[in-house]
Amino acid sequence: MFLPGFWSEFGMCTEPSAFGTKCQFPENEFPFAEKMILSEEDADNISVPDVTKDGLLPFMLNRLTHNRKRIESLGHRIRFSVSRGPLNIASFLMGTTEFLMMLGTDPERTHKLLRVINTFLIGWHARQRQAIDSIDGMLVLDDIVGFISEKDFKEFAMPYMKELFAAPVAVKLFHNDADFRQSVKYYGEMGANLYNPGIQMSMPELQNATGHKLAILGNVPPRDVLAKGTPDDVRAAVRKLLAETAGDRTRLIASCAGGMPPGVTTANLRAFIEGVRG
C-alpha cells in the first residue's frame, strides 16, 4: 500500500510558497524553494500565512478536492493531511546552515520563527481536514530533527511537534530518516504513533529505544537494497527484518526505511511482497 496515499504537493515548494519564497521548477530536477530570510534579523519579519489563499496551498488542496469523486468511485479514500515540519520549513526559508547557526546562537529569535511556522502548520492541517472529511491521519516530515542534539531537540523541536501532533486524528505518522538516535525515544511522547525511520538503527534497537510502544514503518535499506539490489537481495533483507522482529511484530509495518527511492523495479517490489508473505 502507498502511505500516505493520495498526496498532492509541489515538491519542497508547497509550504515555503505560502511565506512568499520564490519557487523554481526546473524541467528535469525537483522543485526548489529559494531562501528568503537572508539575515537573522529578517526572521523577525515573517508572518503567519493565510492557509486558505497563500502560495501554492489552494492549488495543492484543489487538486485533491477536484479529483475526490473519481478517487472514491474507484474505492479509495483520501486519509492524510501532509506537511513538512517546522524545523524543515525554517531550513528552506533561511538555509539549513544558517538556521542551525541561529538555533545555536539566538534561541529567542529561533523560537519566534518556529512559533510563526508552527501556527501556520496547525492551521494548514486543520484546513486540509476541513476540506476533506475522510482525512483521519496526518504525515509530518522533518529531517532537520535528525541534525540536532538531544538537548536541542527537547527545546526546539519537541514542543512544536507536540502541538502539531495534538490534532484530532487517529494516525500520526512522523518521517525523519536523518539520524534519529538522539531523539527517537521521545517520539511517542511527542505525539507520533507511527514512525518512518532511516537505517541508523536495527529494528530491535528501534523497538527497544521506543519501548515497543511506537509502530515502525520500515526498515529495509531503500537505496542499497530496494533500488540497487537484486530480487534475491530484497528477499534476504526482508527475511532478516522478519527474523529480527520474530518476538514482537505487533507494531511493525514492513516497508523500506525513509521513502521509496527512484529506480525500484517491479521485480524488486514483488520480491519484497513475496518475502513478507513468506
N, C-alpha and C positions, 0 to 999 in steps of 0.2 A: 504494500500500500504506500501511497505517497503521503508524507506529512510535511507541511500542514494541509495538503490537498490543494484546493484552488487558491492560489496565491498570486495576486496581481501586484506588480510593482514596476518601477523604472530603475532597476539596479540600485546602486547605493545613493541615487539622487532623490529617492522618494521623500524621505523626511527632511534632509537638508534643504530641498527646494522650497519647503514651506517657510524657511527662515530667510529666503531671498538669495541663496547662493547661486552662482552661475553654474548651469549644468551643461555638460558636454556629452554628445552621443556619437562617438567615432563609428565609422562603418563596420569595422571588424574588431572592435575592442569593447570591453564593458563600459557602461555609462560611468561618468566621473563627475563628482561634485568638487568644484574649486573652493578652497578655503576662503572665508570672508572675514574672519577675525584675524587681522594682520598684526595686532599687538595685544598684550594682555588687557590694556585699557579698553580696547574695542569690545571686549566681552561684556562690559557694563551696558552696552547699547543694544544688546539682544533682547527682544521682547517675545512674548508667547504668541505664536501664530494662531490664526483662526482656522480650526480644523475643517470648517465647512467650505472654505473657498481659497485657501492659500496654496500656492505652488502646484505641485502635481497631485496633491491629495484627492481633489474631486475626480480627476481623470482615473486614478487608480481605483477609487471606490465605484465610480460609474461603470468601469469595465466589468466589475463583478455583478453589479445590480442589473445591468443591461443583459447579461448572459445567464442570470439566475434561473429564469424559467426553463431555458434549454438545459442547463446543468441538472435541474431537478427532474426534468422529463426523462433523463437518462438514468435516474435512480440515485443520483449523487446529492450531496449537501455541502454547502459552504460552512465549515465548522470553526475556523480560526480567524481571529484578528491577528495582525502581524505588524511588528515594527523592529527596528534596531533599538538597542538600549541607550540609556542616557550618556554613558561614557563613550560609546561608539559614535554617537551623533556629535558629541563635543569634539571628538578627534577629526571628524570630517569638517566641521565648521572652522577649526583653527589649526589643523595639522596634528598628527599623533605626537610627534616630539614636543611641539610647543605646548600641547595640552598637558602632557605628562610633566613637563618642566613647571608649568603653572601649578599643577597639583602639588608638586613638591615644595614650591616656594611661596605660593599665595593661596593658602587654603580658603580664606574668606571669599576671595573672588571666584575660586573654583566651585565652592558651594552655591554661590549666587547663580553661576551659569548653569549648574546641574539642576537647580531648583526650577529655573525657567524651562529647561528642556523636559524635565520630568512632568511638570504641569501640562505641557503640550502633549506628552505621550499618554498620560492618563486620559486626557480629553480625546485623543486620536483613537485609542482603543474603544472608548465609550461610543464614539461616533460610528465606528465600524459595527459595533453590536447593535446600535440603534437602527442602522440602515439595513442590516441583515439579521433577522431574528433567529436564524438557525445557528448562529455562532454560539458555541459554548466552550470555547478554548481560546488560548492566546499563545503566540510564539514570540519570544523576545530574544534577539540575537545580539550578544555583546562580547566580542573577543577582547576588547580592551581590559575587561575584568581580569584576563589572564596575564596582563602586562604589569600588574601592581602587586605589592606585598600584601600579606595577611592584614597587617595594621592599616594600610591604606584602603584595602577592600572594606574593612569594617567601618571606616569613616566615610569614604567617598562613594562606595557602591551599595553596600548593604541597605542603608536607609531608603535610598531612592528605589532600588529594585523591590524592596519590601512593599513600598507604597504601590508600585506598579502591579505587583502580583496580588494585591488585595482585591483585584477585580472579581466580580461575581460570576466566575466561570468554573467549570469542572476541571479542565485540563490546563495546566500552567507549564508550558514547555520552554525550557531555557537552553539556549545554544551558546557554548563557549568552547571552541576546540583549540584555543591557545592554552597555555599552561594553567591548569586549574588546581594543581596540587595544594597550593597555599590557601585555597578558599572553598573547595568543594564541600567540606564538612559543614559549611553554613548554608548551603543552597536550599535544604529543606526548611530551615528556619526563615530563610529569605522569602519563602512562599512558593517556590517551584515544586512541582510534584512529578515532573518528567524532565530528564536531563540528557542532552545530546553532547557527549564529551569529545575530546581528542583522543590520542593514543598514548598519552603520557603515563597512564596507569593501566595495569591489567584489570580485567573485570573483577576478580576477587578483591584487589586492592581498593577499587572504587566502591564495591559493596561494603567493605569494612569501614572505609572512610565516611560513608554516609549512613552507617549503622543499619544497613539493609532496609532503609525507610524511603529511599528515593528511587523511583523507577528509572532505569537507564535505557536509552535508545542507542545501541552500539553493539559491538565495538571492534569490528573488523577494520583493519587499516584501509582507508579509502583509495589512496593513490597507488601505493606499492603493491597491494593485493588485488583490490576490486578493479582498478583501472589497468594496471600494468601486468598483473599476474595472469596465469592460465586458469582455466576452469578447475584443474586439479589443485592449484594453489588456493583458490577460493574455497573449495570443499575442505581442504586441510585447515584453513583458518576458521571456518565455521565449526568443524569438529573440535578444534582447540577451545573455541568460545564455549561450546556446549559442555565440554568436559570440565572446564574451569568453573562453570556455574551449576554443575550437576546437583549440588546440595541445596541450591535456592535459585529457582528461575521465576519466582513469583513476581518479581519486579524487573524483568528483562524483556525488552522488545528487540529481537535480533535485528541488527542493521549494521551499517558502517559507521565509524566514527566521523564526526563532522558532517559535511554534506556530500551528496552524490557527486563525484568528480566527473568532468568531461571525459569522454572516450571509453566509458564502460560498455563492454559488448553484451549483446543479448545472451550469448553463451555463458558469460560470467554471471549475469543475473539469474539465469536458470540454474547454474551450479550452486549459487547461494541458496535459492529456494529449495533445491533438492537436498542440500546439506542440512538445512533447518528441519525439513520434514523427515530426515533420516532415511 
